[in-house]
């Protein structure tokens, strides 16, 4: 039977997952939740988002303008705000990304009709789709969407802003003046007056600040020693105006352990004392001839992929666990108390161009069940490392890379990644618990050679007497019958919600916005040992009421 037919048959057969009392026969998989072994609090910030002035993210995605026929609140797309608010509190990173490395925050202040128009960082990107307008705000930024507009958007969506400061082409003076513009008391300074003229008399209360972005690349091509010196200059004596500033350093590109070690050694105690978070970036992509580390080279297709591409993409995402532990250990060499936490402020799938929802959506791509599984396994990793990861930001929020939303003119839809975030928000504020997963590994062929991937994994958290367990099954063919064991507490009832489809290539679009949606099962009573069937290519949330 062809692999695709096997996937369809297995998914259909597992579409109604079930719980049952512990069977007399042993299940092939086992997931143990250890209630008495907490890891740390699951920060709401690990469910953060990323907004860059890139393609259709800001203009048309978020910002439609007050005079638009599209329903909006103060120029911000209302439907996007309403759906984002459902995900609970978090923070949103802006204005980049690489765009931040050329951005002057003053351009986004003052009367909108008088704001300067600037060439966007991404104006010359080779990935622009054919037929894209090359004269609109995606190429020549009008700066209609500036600091105050972004802060309002965050407030409307129930989030908080995380600003990326321009370290490559602006000075420390510009940085602390941006902080002053945002946070100084009403009427206290000329910049506070400017903020008032822009429509926000009271302080914006911005706590999170990235000091540069990808300083090893588009953010200046610095060495770690050079960046450490710049970081000390930018962070010396920055007033918070009542806010305890959380300053985030520009951390490594993936597995560049040397960048982390050399920065922490060079920054010294004075630099490290200013460092709240250390940013880690890791994207997942693959090509048919094998993994490439060059982001400009051809990547796999978002919609047309076979088993090898499916598993290779998930295997690349699964590397996040090792990246977190290795960088954490290196940080501990000079920061044994781990005062500085990890901030994974760019992560997600990156496919080749060709599936953009509209021509101006540069780096836009479709979002399938495979991407949902990638999001689920990544968020599970962050929960399992709640003691290390204080913040994370999926790239990006709308119309770009692994977005939660697609939006164009009056058209709008949620992606499968959005639904995974909606499942995961139940973890927010809970105590992450140690989980032990046992399952046969998934075997597949990589360029004709044998390879394998984890067979089942998940994460758990506890708040009061409500236990939340999230589980991903990456297999294209196998329904995983799993014994779920809760150690240290009794189980009163369990409710399951699953995101999957009969075809792993399934996705939502403007024409079919509800093709992929989660399915909720009725609550089931059960003992501490339960059986659950996890369908192929699925993300599942179990909400367990403990006795």
C-alpha positions as CSV (number, residue, x, y, z in Angstrom):
1,X,0.0,0.0,0.0
2,X,1.5,3.4,-0.9
3,X,2.6,5.5,2.1
4,X,0.0,8.1,1.5
5,X,-2.8,5.5,1.6
6,X,-1.4,4.0,4.8
7,X,-1.4,7.5,6.4
8,X,-5.0,8.1,5.4
9,X,-6.1,4.8,6.7
10,X,-4.3,5.1,10.0
11,X,-5.5,8.6,10.6
12,X,-9.1,7.7,9.9
13,X,-9.0,4.7,12.1
14,X,-7.6,6.8,15.0
15,X,-9.9,9.8,14.5
16,X,-11.9,8.9,17.6
17,X,-9.2,8.7,20.3
18,X,-10.2,7.0,23.6
19,X,-9.4,6.5,27.2
20,X,-9.9,3.3,28.9
21,X,-8.9,1.6,32.1
22,X,-5.4,0.0,32.1
23,X,-5.4,-2.9,29.7
24,X,-4.1,-6.4,30.7
25,X,-1.8,-6.2,27.6
26,X,1.1,-3.7,27.6
27,X,0.7,-0.6,25.5
28,X,3.5,0.0,23.0
29,X,4.1,3.5,24.4
30,X,4.1,5.0,27.9
31,X,4.0,8.6,29.1
32,X,4.6,9.1,32.8
33,X,3.9,12.4,34.6
34,X,5.7,12.9,37.9
35,X,3.5,15.3,39.9
36,X,6.0,15.6,42.7
37,X,8.9,16.6,40.4
38,X,8.3,20.2,39.3
39,X,10.7,21.9,36.9
40,X,9.7,25.6,37.0
41,X,6.8,27.9,36.2
42,X,5.7,28.0,32.6
43,X,6.2,31.7,31.6
44,X,3.3,33.1,29.5
45,X,6.2,34.7,27.5
46,X,7.2,31.4,25.9
47,X,4.0,31.8,23.8
48,X,5.3,35.0,22.4
49,X,5.1,36.3,18.8
50,X,7.3,38.2,16.3
51,X,6.3,41.1,14.1
52,X,8.7,42.5,11.5
53,X,8.3,45.1,8.8
54,X,8.7,42.3,6.2
55,X,6.3,41.7,3.3
56,X,2.7,41.6,4.4
57,X,3.3,41.3,8.2
58,X,2.6,44.9,9.2
59,X,0.9,46.6,6.2
60,X,-2.2,44.6,5.3
61,X,-1.5,42.0,7.9
62,X,-1.8,44.1,11.1
63,X,-2.2,47.7,10.0
64,X,-5.1,48.5,7.6
65,X,-5.5,52.2,8.7
66,X,-8.4,54.0,10.4
67,X,-10.1,54.7,7.1
68,X,-10.0,51.1,5.8
69,X,-13.2,49.2,4.9
70,X,-11.7,46.3,6.8
71,X,-13.0,46.2,10.4
72,X,-10.3,47.8,12.6
73,X,-9.6,49.3,15.9
74,X,-7.5,52.5,15.6
75,X,-6.2,51.2,12.3
76,X,-5.4,47.7,13.5
77,X,-7.2,44.7,12.0
78,X,-9.9,43.8,14.4
79,X,-10.3,40.1,13.6
80,X,-6.6,39.5,14.2
81,X,-6.8,41.3,17.6
82,X,-9.8,39.4,18.7
83,X,-8.3,36.0,17.8
84,X,-4.9,36.9,19.3
85,X,-6.6,37.9,22.6
86,X,-8.0,34.4,22.9
87,X,-4.5,33.0,23.3
88,X,-3.9,34.8,26.6
89,X,-1.2,37.2,27.7
90,X,2.2,37.1,26.2
91,X,4.6,39.5,24.5
92,X,5.3,40.5,20.9
93,X,8.7,41.3,19.4
94,X,9.0,44.3,17.0
95,X,10.2,45.9,14.6
96,X,12.5,43.0,13.6
97,X,14.5,40.9,12.9
98,X,16.9,42.3,10.3
99,X,14.6,45.3,9.7
100,X,15.4,46.5,13.3
101,X,19.1,46.8,12.3
102,X,18.3,49.7,10.0
103,X,15.3,51.2,11.9
104,X,15.3,54.7,13.4
105,X,12.5,54.8,16.0
106,X,12.1,58.6,15.4
107,X,10.8,57.8,11.9
108,X,7.6,56.4,13.4
109,X,6.8,59.5,15.5
110,X,5.0,62.7,14.7
111,X,2.0,63.3,12.4
112,X,1.7,60.3,10.1
113,X,1.4,62.4,6.9
114,X,4.8,64.0,7.7
115,X,6.7,60.8,8.6
116,X,9.6,60.0,6.3
117,X,9.3,57.2,3.8
118,X,12.3,54.8,3.9
119,X,13.5,51.9,1.8
120,X,12.7,48.7,3.6
121,X,15.6,46.3,4.6
122,X,14.0,43.6,2.5
123,X,13.4,45.7,-0.6
124,X,15.9,43.7,-2.7
125,X,15.3,40.2,-1.3
126,X,15.5,37.6,-4.1
127,X,12.4,35.7,-2.7
128,X,9.9,38.4,-3.8
129,X,7.0,36.6,-5.6
130,X,6.3,37.4,-9.2
131,X,3.7,40.1,-9.6
132,X,4.3,41.7,-6.2
133,X,3.9,45.5,-6.1
134,X,7.3,47.0,-5.7
135,X,6.1,50.5,-4.8
136,X,3.9,49.9,-1.8
137,X,4.7,50.2,2.0
138,X,6.2,46.7,2.0
139,X,9.1,48.1,0.0
140,X,9.0,51.8,0.8
141,X,7.9,52.0,4.4
142,X,5.6,54.9,5.2
143,X,6.3,54.6,8.9
144,X,2.5,54.9,9.5
145,X,3.0,52.0,12.0
146,X,5.4,53.3,14.6
147,X,6.1,52.8,18.4
148,X,2.8,54.2,19.6
149,X,0.8,52.2,17.0
150,X,2.6,49.0,17.9
151,X,2.1,49.6,21.7
152,X,-1.6,50.1,21.1
153,X,-1.8,46.9,19.1
154,X,-0.1,45.0,22.0
155,X,-2.5,46.5,24.5
156,X,-5.6,45.6,22.3
157,X,-4.3,42.0,21.9
158,X,-3.7,41.6,25.6
159,X,0.1,41.4,25.2
160,X,3.1,43.5,26.0
161,X,5.8,45.0,23.7
162,X,9.3,43.6,23.3
163,X,11.4,46.1,21.3
164,X,14.5,45.2,19.3
165,X,16.9,48.2,19.4
166,X,19.1,49.1,16.5
167,X,22.7,48.5,17.6
168,X,24.2,48.3,14.1
169,X,23.5,51.8,12.8
170,X,22.3,53.9,15.8
171,X,24.1,54.9,18.9
172,X,23.6,54.2,22.7
173,X,22.2,57.8,22.9
174,X,19.5,56.8,20.4
175,X,18.7,53.7,22.5
176,X,18.2,55.4,25.8
177,X,16.2,58.2,24.2
178,X,13.8,55.5,22.8
179,X,13.5,54.2,26.3
180,X,12.8,57.8,27.5
181,X,10.2,58.3,24.8
182,X,8.4,55.1,25.8
183,X,8.7,55.2,29.6
184,X,9.3,58.7,31.0
185,X,6.3,60.2,33.0
186,X,3.7,62.3,31.2
187,X,5.0,65.9,30.8
188,X,8.4,65.1,32.3
189,X,10.5,65.4,29.2
190,X,10.4,66.7,25.7
191,X,10.2,63.1,24.5
192,X,7.3,62.4,26.8
193,X,5.6,65.4,25.3
194,X,6.3,63.9,21.8
195,X,4.7,60.6,22.9
196,X,1.7,62.6,24.1
197,X,1.4,64.4,20.8
198,X,1.5,60.9,19.1
199,X,-1.6,60.0,21.2
200,X,-0.2,58.3,24.3
201,X,0.1,60.7,27.2
202,X,0.8,58.1,29.8
203,X,4.0,56.0,29.8
204,X,4.0,52.8,27.6
205,X,5.7,50.8,30.3
206,X,8.0,48.9,28.0
207,X,10.1,46.4,30.0
208,X,11.6,44.0,27.4
209,X,14.4,45.4,25.1
210,X,16.6,43.5,22.7
211,X,20.0,45.1,22.5
212,X,20.7,44.4,18.8
213,X,19.5,41.6,16.6
214,X,21.6,38.8,15.1
215,X,24.8,40.8,15.7
216,X,26.8,38.0,14.2
217,X,25.1,38.6,10.8
218,X,22.7,41.3,9.5
219,X,23.1,43.1,12.8
220,X,26.7,44.2,12.2
221,X,28.8,41.2,11.4
222,X,30.5,41.6,14.8
223,X,32.7,39.1,16.5
224,X,31.4,38.0,20.0
225,X,34.1,40.2,21.6
226,X,33.1,43.2,19.6
227,X,29.5,42.7,20.4
228,X,30.2,42.3,24.1
229,X,31.9,45.7,24.0
230,X,29.0,47.3,22.2
231,X,26.5,45.6,24.6
232,X,28.3,47.2,27.6
233,X,28.2,50.6,26.0
234,X,24.5,50.4,25.1
235,X,23.4,49.1,28.5
236,X,25.4,51.3,30.9
237,X,23.1,53.5,33.0
238,X,19.9,53.2,31.0
239,X,17.0,54.7,33.1
240,X,13.9,52.5,33.4
241,X,11.5,55.2,34.6
242,X,9.9,52.9,37.1
243,X,10.3,49.8,34.9
244,X,12.8,47.1,35.8
245,X,14.2,46.8,32.3
246,X,14.7,43.3,31.0
247,X,17.6,43.6,28.5
248,X,18.1,40.7,26.0
249,X,21.5,40.1,24.4
250,X,21.9,39.1,20.7
251,X,22.7,35.4,21.2
252,X,23.9,32.7,18.9
253,X,22.9,31.4,15.5
254,X,21.7,27.9,16.3
255,X,24.6,25.7,17.6
256,X,27.3,28.4,17.7
257,X,28.5,27.6,21.2
258,X,31.6,29.7,20.6
259,X,29.5,32.9,20.3
260,X,27.9,32.3,23.6
261,X,31.1,31.3,25.5
262,X,33.2,34.2,24.0
263,X,30.5,36.8,24.7
264,X,30.0,35.8,28.3
265,X,33.7,35.7,28.9
266,X,34.3,39.1,27.3
267,X,31.3,40.9,28.7
268,X,32.6,40.4,32.2
269,X,30.6,40.9,35.4
270,X,29.5,44.4,34.5
271,X,28.0,43.3,31.2
272,X,26.5,40.1,32.5
273,X,24.8,42.0,35.3
274,X,22.8,43.9,32.7
275,X,21.7,40.8,30.9
276,X,18.2,39.5,31.6
277,X,18.0,37.2,28.6
278,X,20.2,35.6,25.9
279,X,18.5,35.3,22.5
280,X,18.8,32.0,20.6
281,X,17.6,31.7,17.0
282,X,16.9,28.4,15.3
283,X,14.9,27.8,12.1
284,X,14.0,24.4,10.6
285,X,14.2,23.8,6.9
286,X,15.4,21.0,4.5
287,X,16.1,20.3,0.9
288,X,15.7,17.1,-1.1
289,X,19.5,16.6,-1.3
290,X,19.9,16.9,2.5
291,X,20.1,19.6,5.1
292,X,21.8,22.9,4.2
293,X,23.0,25.6,6.6
294,X,22.7,28.4,4.1
295,X,19.4,30.2,4.5
296,X,19.6,31.5,0.9
297,X,19.7,28.1,-0.7
298,X,16.6,26.3,-1.9
299,X,14.4,24.8,0.8
300,X,11.7,22.2,0.7
301,X,8.1,23.0,-0.4
302,X,5.5,23.9,2.2
303,X,2.8,21.8,0.6
304,X,4.5,19.2,-1.7
305,X,6.6,16.9,0.5
306,X,7.1,13.2,1.1
307,X,8.0,11.2,4.2
308,X,11.7,12.1,4.1
309,X,11.0,15.8,4.0
310,X,8.3,15.4,6.7
311,X,10.6,13.7,9.2
312,X,13.7,15.7,8.3
313,X,11.9,19.0,9.1
314,X,10.7,17.6,12.4
315,X,14.1,16.2,13.3
316,X,15.6,19.7,12.6
317,X,13.1,21.2,15.0
318,X,13.8,18.5,17.6
319,X,17.4,19.8,17.8
320,X,16.0,22.7,19.9
321,X,16.3,20.6,23.0
322,X,20.0,20.0,22.6
323,X,20.6,23.7,21.7
324,X,18.9,24.8,24.9
325,X,20.9,22.5,27.2
326,X,24.2,23.1,25.5
327,X,24.0,26.9,25.5
328,X,22.6,26.8,29.1
329,X,25.6,24.8,30.2
330,X,28.0,27.2,28.6
331,X,26.3,30.2,30.1
332,X,26.7,28.5,33.5
333,X,30.5,28.5,33.1
334,X,30.6,32.2,33.9
335,X,27.0,32.6,35.4
336,X,26.7,29.6,37.7
337,X,23.6,31.1,39.4
338,X,22.0,31.3,35.9
339,X,20.8,34.9,36.5
340,X,20.5,35.1,32.7
341,X,17.7,33.1,31.1
342,X,17.4,31.9,27.5
343,X,15.1,33.7,25.0
344,X,14.3,31.8,21.9
345,X,13.0,34.9,20.0
346,X,13.0,33.4,16.5
347,X,12.0,29.9,15.8
348,X,9.8,28.0,13.3
349,X,9.7,26.3,9.9
350,X,11.1,28.1,6.8
351,X,10.0,26.7,3.4
352,X,10.9,27.8,-0.1
353,X,8.8,30.5,-1.8
354,X,5.8,29.6,-3.9
355,X,2.9,29.2,-1.4
356,X,2.4,32.9,-0.5
357,X,-1.2,33.8,0.3
358,X,-0.8,36.9,-1.9
359,X,2.0,38.4,-3.9
360,X,3.2,41.0,-1.4
361,X,3.6,38.4,1.4
362,X,7.4,38.1,1.1
363,X,8.6,34.9,2.9
364,X,4.9,34.0,3.3
365,X,4.2,30.3,3.2
366,X,1.4,27.9,3.7
367,X,1.0,26.1,7.0
368,X,0.1,22.4,7.1
369,X,-0.5,19.7,9.7
370,X,3.3,19.0,9.5
371,X,3.9,22.6,10.7
372,X,1.4,22.1,13.5
373,X,3.3,19.1,14.8
374,X,6.6,21.1,14.5
375,X,4.9,23.9,16.6
376,X,3.7,21.3,19.2
377,X,7.0,19.6,19.7
378,X,8.8,23.0,20.0
379,X,6.4,24.3,22.6
380,X,6.7,21.0,24.5
381,X,10.5,21.5,24.6
382,X,10.1,25.0,26.0
383,X,7.7,23.7,28.7
384,X,10.1,20.8,29.6
385,X,12.8,23.5,30.0
386,X,10.7,26.0,31.9
387,X,13.6,26.6,34.3
388,X,15.8,27.8,31.4
389,X,13.5,29.4,28.8
390,X,11.9,32.6,29.9
391,X,10.6,33.8,26.6
392,X,10.1,32.5,23.0
393,X,8.8,34.1,19.8
394,X,7.5,32.1,16.8
395,X,8.4,33.6,13.5
396,X,6.2,35.3,12.5
397,X,2.7,36.4,13.5
398,X,0.9,36.9,10.2
399,X,1.6,36.3,6.5
400,X,5.3,35.2,7.0
401,X,7.1,31.9,7.7
402,X,5.2,29.8,10.4
403,X,2.5,32.4,11.0
404,X,-0.6,32.0,13.1
405,X,-2.7,34.1,10.7
406,X,-3.2,34.8,7.0
407,X,-4.7,38.1,6.2
408,X,-5.2,40.1,3.0
409,X,-7.6,42.9,2.4
410,X,-10.9,41.6,3.8
411,X,-9.8,38.0,3.9
412,X,-8.6,36.3,7.0
413,X,-8.0,32.8,8.4
414,X,-6.3,30.9,11.2
415,X,-3.5,28.4,10.5
416,X,-2.9,25.1,12.1
417,X,-0.1,26.7,14.1
418,X,-2.7,29.0,15.7
419,X,-4.7,26.0,16.9
420,X,-1.6,24.5,18.5
421,X,-1.0,27.7,20.4
422,X,-4.6,27.7,21.5
423,X,-4.2,24.2,22.8
424,X,-1.0,25.1,24.6
425,X,-2.2,28.2,26.4
426,X,-3.6,26.0,29.2
427,X,0.1,25.5,30.3
428,X,0.5,29.3,31.0
429,X,1.4,30.0,34.6
430,X,1.4,26.3,35.6
431,X,4.3,24.4,37.2
432,X,6.1,22.3,34.5
433,X,6.4,18.7,35.6
434,X,9.0,16.1,34.7
435,X,7.6,13.7,32.1
436,X,9.1,10.4,30.8
437,X,8.1,9.3,27.4
438,X,8.8,5.8,26.1
439,X,7.9,4.8,22.5
440,X,9.4,3.0,19.5
441,X,11.4,5.4,17.3
442,X,10.1,6.3,13.8
443,X,12.4,4.9,11.1
444,X,12.7,6.5,7.7
445,X,15.2,6.9,4.8
446,X,17.5,10.0,4.6
447,X,19.2,10.2,1.2
448,X,19.1,6.4,1.0
449,X,20.5,5.9,4.5
450,X,18.6,4.7,7.6
451,X,17.5,7.5,10.0
452,X,15.1,7.7,12.9
453,X,13.1,10.3,14.9
454,X,11.4,10.2,18.4
455,X,8.2,8.2,18.4
456,X,6.1,10.2,20.9
457,X,6.8,13.0,23.3
458,X,5.1,15.6,25.4
459,X,5.1,18.0,28.3
460,X,3.0,18.5,31.5
461,X,2.1,21.3,33.9
462,X,0.0,21.6,37.0
463,X,-2.1,24.5,38.3
464,X,-4.1,23.8,41.5
465,X,-5.6,20.4,40.7
466,X,-5.7,20.7,37.0
467,X,-3.0,18.8,35.1
468,X,-2.4,19.7,31.4
469,X,-0.5,17.2,29.2
470,X,0.4,18.0,25.6
471,X,1.6,15.2,23.3
472,X,2.9,15.1,19.7
473,X,2.9,12.0,17.5
474,X,5.2,12.7,14.4
475,X,4.5,9.4,12.7
476,X,2.8,9.5,9.3
477,X,1.5,5.9,9.7
478,X,1.3,4.8,13.3
479,X,-1.4,5.4,15.8
480,X,0.3,5.4,19.1
481,X,-1.6,3.5,21.8
482,X,-0.1,4.9,24.9
483,X,-0.5,4.3,28.6
484,X,-0.6,7.7,30.4
485,X,0.4,7.3,34.0
486,X,0.0,10.1,36.6
487,X,2.3,9.5,39.5
488,X,1.6,11.2,42.8
489,X,-2.1,11.9,42.3
490,X,-5.4,10.3,41.4
491,X,-7.4,11.1,38.3
492,X,-11.0,12.2,38.5
493,X,-11.6,12.9,34.8
494,X,-9.8,13.6,31.5
495,X,-10.8,15.7,28.5
496,X,-8.8,15.4,25.2
497,X,-8.6,17.8,22.3
498,X,-6.7,16.7,19.2
499,X,-5.5,18.6,16.1
500,X,-4.9,16.3,13.1
501,X,-6.3,15.6,9.6
502,X,-6.7,12.7,7.3
503,X,-3.9,14.2,5.1
504,X,-0.7,15.6,6.6
505,X,-0.7,18.2,3.7
506,X,-4.0,19.6,4.9
507,X,-4.0,23.4,5.5
508,X,-6.3,26.3,5.9
509,X,-6.7,29.0,3.3
510,X,-8.9,32.0,2.5
511,X,-11.1,29.7,0.4
512,X,-11.2,26.9,3.0
513,X,-10.5,28.5,6.4
514,X,-11.6,25.6,8.5
515,X,-10.0,22.6,6.8
516,X,-7.8,21.9,9.8
517,X,-9.4,22.4,13.3
518,X,-9.0,20.7,16.7
519,X,-11.6,18.2,17.8
520,X,-12.6,17.9,21.5
521,X,-13.7,14.7,23.1
522,X,-16.2,14.4,25.9
523,X,-14.7,14.1,29.4
524,X,-13.9,10.6,30.5
525,X,-13.5,9.3,34.1
526,X,-10.5,7.1,34.7
527,X,-7.9,5.8,37.1
528,X,-4.3,6.8,37.3
529,X,-3.4,4.4,34.4
530,X,-5.1,5.4,31.2
531,X,-4.9,4.3,27.6
532,X,-5.0,6.9,24.8
533,X,-4.7,6.5,21.1
534,X,-2.7,9.4,19.5
535,X,-3.4,9.6,15.8
536,X,-0.7,9.9,13.2
537,X,0.8,13.4,12.7
538,X,-1.2,14.9,15.6
539,X,-1.0,17.3,18.5
540,X,-3.1,16.5,21.5
541,X,-4.0,18.3,24.8
542,X,-5.2,16.3,27.8
543,X,-6.8,18.3,30.6
544,X,-6.8,16.1,33.7
545,X,-8.8,16.9,36.9
546,X,-6.9,15.4,39.8
547,X,-8.6,14.0,42.9
